[in-house]
Amino acid sequence: MKYLPIYILILALLPNTELSAQETTLSLEEIYSRAKENYPLSKQRDLIRLSSDYTIENLRKGWWPQANLQGQASHQSDVTSLPIHLPGVDLPSVNKAQYRLVGEISQTIYDGGITRKQIQLSESSAIIATQQLEAELYQLRERINQLFFGILLTNQQLAQTDILRKDILSGIEKIYAAIENGTAIKSNEDVLKAELLKLDQRVIELKFTKKAFLDMLGLYLNQQLDENIALETPPPVLPVTTIARPELKLFDYQRKKLDLQHQIIDSRNKPKLSLFLQTGFGNPSPVNMLSNKISGFYIAGIRLNWSFSGFYTAKNEKTVLDISRRTIDVQQEQFLFNTTLSMQQQQSGINKWAQMIETDKNIIALRQSIKNTAAIQLENGLIHSSDYLREVNAEDQARQNMIIHQIQMLLTQYQYKTTTGN
């Protein structure tokens, strides 16, 4: 039986440092989700919920028994007396110095439905605030699209530099052989080597551009992204004409809030019923004005409260709400108009990039054929290295153009998807 060399066993047991340095492949949808959760604005979501919970709790306490305590001490210039005198009868009189301490407990039994409507209104306000937050967070997608596809573009351009490097190195090999055969001079080789150094500069520039994009994208994800992280190229998407943006839900929620405000106006003008119990002591007693001593008392009953002043302003208040509803309708109409306009512009861009890519394919095929012919001519000493380099760069430029057009089309497709909310 053969044993593996000890160094192979050691390598097998060591952690894969390359993989551990990288994260798993990140998709665009995953970046959307993580950026949304890590963006500082997302913290408002919990604050909105807490604020709504406390407001609703306070409104519900309006149905709890209400208690109050009232005390009073006074001295009057005169008091009520009986204007009669009976022989041998001492009629009671009330002291000019009076005081009382009264406590009351009341329990609402009907409030016209206003508390229930106010709770619904508070919930509606929280929903609107949350949806407004969702609409603002949705705007992150446009910024993330630019960064994400910018990284994909630099990745493709870096891959293209490898192809260009192989062509230049191939030319150097052919020139080297021609120099040895005496059919070429040393300067031809230097021209290609200089171009190789320029290519190294391009690689440096692309890597710094990619790092800048990764650093900015990492801020949205609240983490440092390694330059070797793999970003999953998303598939092409078919354009959908329906609009499903979070702003549309926001408009609907705002209309529902106006409906609740309409109902609150009606509830506010309905009668209110409550039970009450008053108890305490005083001199004179509130229930017996002829009592001239400290005495306790109680009064229990049902109370009706109906204010008619709200009817004077109800019509105007509802008119103001109707104006607000029409304002929301106009805002939604404007939003749909601008969104549709953006969709048309983006669809036009998609069509343009698609046609240019088809042209790019034909150009690349022709440029590749010309370059291959130039390589043969260079090898046979029929052309100079600068002539060969011109054809290599022409093919590289054609490939670079197609890379840009492909990424631009993919970016425009996902910008269209973001615009429609699908």
Secondary structure, 3 states (H helix, E strand, C coil): CCCCCHHHHHHHHCCCHHHHHCCCCECHHHHHHHHHHHCHHHHHHHHHHHHHHHHHHHHHHHHCCEEEEEEEEEECCCCCCCCCCCCCCCCCCCCCEEEEEEEEEEEEEECCCHHHHHHHHHHHHHHHHHHHHHHHHHCHHHHHHHHHHHHHHHHHHHHHHHHHHHHHHHHHHHHHHHHHHCCCCHHHHHHHHHHHHHHHHHHHHHHHHHHHHHHHHHHHHCCCCCCCCCECCCCCCCCCCCCCCHHHHHHHHHHHHHHHHHHHHHHHCCCEEEEEEEEEEEECECCECCCCCCEEEEEEEEEEECCCCHHHHHHHHHHHHHHHHHHHHHHHHHHHHHHHHHHHHHHHHHHHHHHHHHHHHHHHHHHHHHHHHHHHHHHCCCCCHHHHHHHHHHHHHHHHHHHHHHHHHHHHHHHHHHHHCC
